């Protein structure tokens, strides 16, 4: 069985905006099947996928009039849409149900979409914790491997069932920490394996991961609090300072803000990443000779203003009270800045495989982190179990690996120096 992946995030994005839900984006993949799938075979395959992804357990109910239900466990039934004519994709997206309102519910919705011809279309819609391109592609790879009686690939994550049983125990934190470090070591290898069947060979990424242990994370939080700043500001200023020292960022107060779709097209990014773009206009001058924490305080003030008065998109994860509040309240007002002093910085965020994403128990995602130019380099930051994970993603064709590595190392040096490590 062969298949072709073609993403339809743009239509999903538009459909989700029409539902007036607080989520800024959710996306899906459509898979064209060159041979039909037996519903019973699909049901068995979904059950087996559920053994790998416990939160994607699914069941299939078909009715005589070819109107069926395919749903995840413990969620409301979701209708299957059968295609009888060549309706445009916009019509399909218009029929999609609302995204989950509770981020802690099971994290996957699946639709089977059938044509009258011998071809079929399996449509998979991902919400929340599975809404990153890596795990979405992995889910599809596992499903089709099972349908073809092949050994499914092993996901780069830890024993979720065991984690759930020991979610609040001290032993769980130890196990999580050690497993997380091994996961970070294998992330590069899995990326290449996952993207190779679906994306052009020229789309390669340099991935670097750093984990701040509990002690370092606590020192950073305490220091930021004492200085009247925040962890978000400290992380942002550290890596922006590294950009400015090496001449990558420029004073551009009237930078054009690209839409997520335009941004992906411009930089030829794999759409499964669900890349978002916004703008933070900050009055911080990274070339000025002032202390690190003075810059952080100024940055935090600008960021707080953004939270209240702008239509800036923070992230496609509902990951904390501050983020939820920002998504639920006014996006129409824009902050007032003195454009003679402002620096217009691109903000981006990318989903990375994290065990807490699979669990749907995200404490907080510090993202998107302000990046400065170029936007081809992204810093994804997440926190769980009192640790921070920094994942640095860059495109070699835009920035050599050695340059990317030097920037990442310099950003960490600035951060550690500021907290006394």
C-alpha positions, 0 to 999 in steps of 0.5 A: 500500500502506498500513500501520499501525505498532503497537509491541509492546516490552512483550512483547519486553521480557518475552520477553527477560527469560525468556531470561536474557540480559544485555540489559535490553531489545530491541524491535520493530515490527509492521506490518500489511499491507493487501495481501500481499507477494510473497516474491520482492519482499520479498527484493529489497526487503531487498537494496536496504535493505541497500545503505542499511543495510549491516548489515541485508543479509538473504536469504529462503529459503522451503520448500514446507511454508510454513516459511521462513527469513529471516536477516541475513548471517553469522548463524544462520538465524531461523525465520519464524513463520506465524500460523494462528489469532488467538494472543495477542501473548504467544505470539508473543513467547514464540517469539522467539529469544535476542538476539545475544550478540555486539554486534559481529555484524550488527545486525538480525533480521527475521521474516515473520509470515503469517495465513491471511487476505489480511492479512499481518504483517511483524514486525521485531525490532531489536537493539543498534545499530538499537535506537533508534526513529529508525533503526527507523522509518527502516528501515521507511520505506525498506523500504516505499518500495522495495516501493511503487517510491518513492524511499527517504528518505536516512538521516541518517548517513555512508558506513558502507562507507567508514568500515568500510574505514578503521576504524582510520586517522587519515583515518577519524577526520577524516572521521568528525568532520566528517560527525558535525557535519553529521549533528548539524545535520540531526538536527532536520529528520529527526526531524520527517520520520520521526515525522510518518507514524507518531505523532500531530502533538502529539508533537514534540520539541526537539532540541539537540546539542553536540559536545565536540571531542577537546581539550575531551573530553581536558581533561574526562577529565584533570580528572575523574581529577585530582579523583577523580571521573569524566566521568559524574559531571561531566556529571550534576552539571553538568546537575542543578545547572542544574535545581536553580538554576531550581527544577525538581528537588525533595527527594523521597526516596520518589519512585515508580519507574515501569516503562518502559511506564508512563513512556511511557504517562504522558508519551505518548512514542513507544514506539520510543524504548525509554525506560528508567527507574531511580533513583539515590539520591544524597546530593549537595545541589545547593543546598549551597555546596560546590565543583563537584568535591566534588559530583562526588566524592560523586555518583561514590561514590553511582553506584559503589554503584549499580553494585554493589548495585541493580537499576537499569537503565543502558541498552539498549545493551551498550556497555562493560565497566563496563556489561556487568559491571553487567548481568551481576551481581547486581541483587537487592541495594539500597544502604543510604542515609540517607533523611533526606539522600537525593535521589531522581533520575529517570534516563532515556536515549534512543537517538539516531542516531549513526554508531557505533550503526549500526556497532555499534562503540560505545566507551562510552555514558555513560547514562543520565545523571541528569536530576532532574525533570522526566523529560520532558527527557533528556540522551543522551551518547555518545562515539566517536573521543575526542569527546563528543556531548550530545543534549538532548531535551525536550517543548515541551508540558512545558517551553517551548523557551526554558526548555529551551534555557536549561537546556541552555546553563547545564549546558554553562556549568557543565561548561566552567567546571569544566574551565577553558574 
